[in-house]
Amino acid sequence: MNIVELSNYRDIIFYKFLGLLKAESTSNMLGYVWYILEPLIQTTILFFVFGVLFEKGDIFFVLHILIGLMVWQWFEGSVNVASLGIRNHLGIHNIVKLPLFVYPTVILLAHLWKLMWLLLIIIILSLFLGFYPNLVYLHLPIVLLTLFSFIASLTFTLSIIITYFPDFLLFVSSILRLIFFFSGIFYYRDVVPDNLIFYFDLNPIALTMNMFRDIVINRINPNYNDMIYCLSLSLLLLFIYSILYFKCRNNILKTNTI
């Protein structure tokens, strides 16, 4: 896959993206509403447990949790669904020959669209809580692009591997659960033990959560070194995916299975 090949199918990707959004909205009346309600409900529960019962919460903590859940929901939802994008469309692929990357790309764009609404809710909530935007907010599109690049490159790579080895999805689910507890969704970075902080800072999800928090809560510039690190991981994963893609796509076309 390259930029030229992707641009050649932009119209197909766009119309399939619109079709997916329409299908989700008609099949589930609470589809979009639930996508926003779920992190709000989880934030309320986590704030009650850690903020009220353990008396460690305040307004900052509410936004801290909500931003963490926003990033996590985007990451986990995209990986779980889009990584199956190729395998779940092998039957369609036998009838309509589209590039394999089209299927996960459409799913990723749908999840990005949902995220934008949740991010808007968080920004509005931050205004009511007294966290007014400044010029630092100009970094939001850059941070969004950084995280989207990582999610997309990881998902593309997993979509090839899982199509070959379906059982690998079980391993991915376990790793996702580990990342959930090691990303600082409901705790601050300074509570991480010193002997684990190095590994915590290797987690791109934790880093991007803190980038969003720096912008919305602290109203300071995100860490540029962390941004470069996440983009470097994305390039590495995209390189791995490119190798797998060009080695495996002919097998899919011939056998309709990997």
N, C-alpha and C positions, 0 to 999 in steps of 0.2 A: 504494500500500500504506500502511495505517495500523495503529495498535495494535489498534483495534477489529476490523478485517478479519482481522488475524493471529490474534487470540484466537478468532474465530469458527471457525477451521480448526485449532485447537490439537489436537483429538482426531485428526484425519486426519494431521496432521504427526507426532504422537506414534506412531501405529500404523505409519506408513510408515517412521519412524525405527527402530522395533523390527524391522520387516521387513527393512530394509537391513542392520542388524547381523546378523540371523540368516542372511541370504543370504551375507554376506561370510564368516561363520564356517563355513558348510557348504561353500562353494566353495573355501575355502583353509584348510587345517588350521593353517598358520602365520600366518594373517592378523593376529591381535592380537599373537602372540608376535613376529612379524617387525617390527611397528610399534615395539616396544620394543627389539628386538635391533639394528635398523638404526642408530639414533643411538649405541648403545653401541659398535658395531663402528667406526663413523665416528670416534667420540671416541678410541678406542684408536689408530686409524691417525693421526689428526691429532696426538695427544699424542706418539706415537712420532716423527713427523716434526719437529714444532716443539718438543716438550718434551725429547726425548732427543737427537736428532741435533743440534739447534741449542742444546741446554741452556738452554731458556727456560721449562721447565715445572715445576710443583709440584702439590700437591694443589689449590690454588686454580685452577690452570690447567685441571685435569681438569673441575671443576665449571663453570668458565667456558665451556669448549667444549660440555659436555653441555647446559647451559641454552640456549646459543645454538642448538644443533642441535634442541632441543625446540621452541623458538619457530619456527625456520625450517621444520621439518617440518610443523608445524601450519599455518603460513602458506602455504607452497608447495603442500602437498597439498590444502588447502581451495580455493585459487584455481584450481589446475589442473583439479580435478574439478567443483567447484560452479559455476564460470563456464560450464561446458557443460551445466548442469542443465536449462535451458530447451530448448536445441537438441536434446539427446538424448531429450527426452520429448515432442517435438511430435506423434509418432504416438499416444502414449497420451492426449495432451491433446485430440486429435480425437475420442476416445471418451468420456473422462471429463473434463468441463470443471472444472478446478480453477484457482484463481488461480495465475498464473505463478510467484509468489514461493515457492510451496510446494516446488517441486522443489529449488532450491538450498538452501533452509532445512533440508530433511531431510539433505542431504549435509553441511552445516556442522555440524549437531548430531552427526552420526556422527563427524566428525573431532574435535569437542570432547570427545566421550566417550573417544576413544582418547588424546587428550592428557592427560586426567585420570589415566589409569593411568601414563603416562610421568612425569608430575609427581610422582605418589606414589612411584615408584621413585627419582627424584632426591632427594626429601625424605628417604627412608630411607637412601640413600647418603650424604647430607650428615650424617646423624646418626652413621653409622659413621666418618666422617672428622672428627667433632668439631665440626661446625657445628650447634649446638643451636638450636631455634626459640625465638623470644621473641614479644613482643606485636606486633612488626613484621609477623609472619606474617598478622596480620589484614588486611593490605593485599593479600594474594594474590588474594582474590576480586575486588577492585576492579581490579587489574592484568589479571586474566583477562577481566573484562568489557570493559575498555578495548581490549584487543587483539582480542577477539571482535567488538566493535562495528566496528573498523576493517576486519577481514577480511570481515565480513558486508556492510558498505556497499560495499566495493570489489568483492566478488564479485557482488552484485546488479547493480551498474552494468555490470560486464564481461559478465554473462550476457545482458543486452539487446544490447550492442554486438556480441558475438561471434555472436549469433543472426542479426544483420543482416549482419555482415561476418566470416565464418569465418576468413579469412586474418589477421584481427587477432590471433588466437591465437599466431601465429608471432612477432609483435611482443611480445606479453606474455611469451612464453618467453625472449626475449632480455633483456627488462627484469628478469625474475626472476633470471636468471643474474648480471646486473650487481648487483642488490641483494644476492645471496648473498655476493659478494666485498666488498661495501661496507657490511656490517652488523656487522663485528667479531665474527664467530662464532669465529674461531681466532686473534684478536689483540686486544690491549687498545686502548682508545680513545686512550691517550697516544702511540701510535706513528703515528697519523694525522698527516700533514703539516699545518702551521698553515694553509696556503692551502686545504686541503680540509676542515678541521674544521667549517666552517659548513655545508657541504653534507652532511657526515656526520650532523650533528645535525638535519637535516631529514628523515632517514630514520626513519619511525615504527617500523620493525622493529628497527633498532638501539637506539632509545630504549626500547622495551618489553623487549628483551633485558636492557638495563642495569637496568631496574626489577626484573625477576626476580632478577638477580644481586645487586642491593642488598639485597633481602629475604633471600635464601637464603645468600649468601656473606658479604656485609658486615654483614648484620643491621641495616640502617639503613632509614629511610623512603625510599620511591622519590621521585623528583623530581616534585613536583606540577605544576610548569609543563609538563614533558614530557607528563604525563598529560592535562592540559587541551588541549595542542596536538594530541595524537592523537585525542582526542574531538572536537575542532573539525574535523579532517580527516574524521572519520567522518560528522559532520553535513553537511558540504559534499558528500561523495560520496552520502549518502542523499538529499539534495536533488536532485542530478543524476539519480539513479536514479528518483526519484518523477516527475520531468518525463518521462524516457524511458518509464517504465512506462505512464503514462496516455496518452501519445501513441502508443505502439506496441501496446498489448495488443489493441486492436480489429483491427489488421492481422493479428495472429497468429490470432485467432479466425476471421477471414474466410478467410484464405488458407492457414492452417496453416504459413506460412513468412514470414520477414521479408525 
